[in-house]
Amino acid sequence: MNRTSPHRSLARRAAIAASVAGGIAATALLATASASAASATHHHRPAAEKPTIVLVHGAFADSSSWNGVIKNLQREGYPVIAPANPLRGLHEDAAYLRSLLDSIPGPVVLVGHSYGGSVLSEAADGADNVKALVYIASFQPDVGESTSALAAKFPGGQLGEALHSVTVPQPDGDTATDLYIQQDKFRAVFAADVSRNTATLMAATQRPITSAALDDTATKTAWKTIPSWSLITTQDLAIPADSMRFMSKRANSRTTEIDASHAVTVSHPRAVSKLIDAAARDTTG
């Protein structure tokens, strides 16, 4: 009769115990890994569900004026688009923007700076995917009002006397008038709280707007049906603060004031992105 020695029996028991323990550890490790993967998936899922932020620049600027704001929004997981605003005519510019809005799946938070606010007010009317409007040192015209008239509604603006006009040909053979800010006056009237070097670059790369675009009258007012937010720049020499207050109050916008120049998207990108984030959270969760 074969007998197993006590030492061999103890060794076998130890091996079995080690095997069981290893299996338990492996199972626990697998469960931990699965939980971590699920947690990671849960953590990243809201970013995909966040609304697309569309940033519309105004006259005498381009999409790069949003660069600081874009960095902050992308850091928070927002998809961002900052299209080139044609600046050729209110209704043409609005039609261009509307075509972009219609191409975006899911909710949109639409943001405009300066004349960009006039464009988005026209473009977003009836756009079901636009959940919030954010006006940054901007215009909120009512039907029949023009950007130029609103800029002159209250005293304090100094932009008009700093403009330089250039006659440009039109495709139909007619002519139009392009407006630029004189480069040596750009910083004082447009970007007083921006560094001199940056303001000099902005002046050189500014995009002109036609006088017709500023004089075109609004035919639609998206702010009457879509919740809106407004950032009022109290040191603004392009749009008097009282004009912005008048428009924001009329639109029942949630209003914040900041001690900044008209170029607030460049000088205070954090404050701008925080307001956009607040609008997005309030309207899209």
Protein Blocks (a to p, Z undefined) as FASTA:
>chain_A
ZZddfklmmmmmmmmmmmmmmmmmmmmmmmmmmmmmmmmmmmmmmmmmpccddddddehi
afklmmmmmmmmmmnopacdddddfklafklmmmmmmmmmmmpgcjdddddehjlmmmmm
mmmgopaklmbdcdehiadddehiafklmmmmpghiaklmmpccdddddfkopacddddd
dfklmmmmmmmmbcfklmmmmmmmpccddfklmmpccfbdfklmgccdddddfkbckbgf
klmmmmmmmnopacddddddfklmmmmmmlmmmmmmmmmmmmnZZ
